[in-house]
Amino acid sequence: MRWVNRQLRRSDRLLLGALPILLLAVAYLLVAASRHAANPADKILPLPSSMVQSMSVLMFQPDQLTGQLVFWADTLASLQRLGIGLGISTLMAICVGLALGALPPVRATFGPLVTGIAVIPPIALLPILFIALGLGETAKVALIVVGIAPVMIRDIAAHVAALPREQIIKAQTLGASSWQVMIRVALPQAMPRLLQAMRLSLGPAWVFLISAEAIASDVGLGYRIFLVRRYLSMDVIIPYVAWIALLAIAMDVTLTFLSRRLFPWAHGDNH
């Protein structure tokens, strides 16, 4: 059987997906053990015991200055910024994207503006945002919105514009107005695409969040990573990076589950 025709069971997919991760972990342990055998004070590749010890302090011992559990305070701060930025971007994507895709005059007027904003590197706008909005939470959230909202808007607009013209004609034949066409015809078909756009935007959103926190913040996952790097604290950096990856994976899995549960027809499911 050709590989392109081979279908795998769920258990096989899980096993094959876990295999590269396990191999990477084993390779890290072997190299780290070798480096520590040659230099017990090596900081570049810390052993798991060192990472567990460092993270235990951040997770379970209150900070002497703030009284907070540093790890959980960092996580909560970053998730709040990410959630607000992603929420605003999603709302803009569905409202603006729907109008751009369904209404040709709106697309002709604002389409070039959205395209122009989308192609600007968001990190280049970071100094402007900090100067205009200050160093508080607003600038960090704004960077996430500027970074992912235009791309999401363009994706939703293109999807709506590509809907079969026959559907719109049938709705108009039944007396639907432009507003009703947008809400009753375009919106339901755009929702699965919106969840897909959110999934694809998670990676860039994390990049912009970490960048903003690294430059101007006093709490957050990105702030902590760039704070301890000056001490070569890889026993903190590696677990933090792994935690960010786990959070991103959990979000992606959640969005996939919601999409399949709410819109099974968009995934070819019959049940």
Secondary structure, DSSP 8 states (H G I E B T S, - for coil): --GGG----HHHHHHHHHHHHHHHHHHHHHHHHHHHHH-TT--SS--HHHHHHHHHHHHHS--TTT-S-HHHHHHHHHHHHHHHHHHHHHHHHHHHHHHHHH-HHHHHHHHHHHHHHHTS-GGGGHHHHHHHH-SSHHHHHHHHHHHHHHHHHHHHHHHHHTS-HHHHHHHHHTT--HHHIIIIIIHHHHHHHHHHHHHHHHHHHHHHHHHHHHHS-SSSHHHHHHHHGGGT-HHHHHHHHHHHHHHHHHHHHHHHHHHHHH-GGGGT---
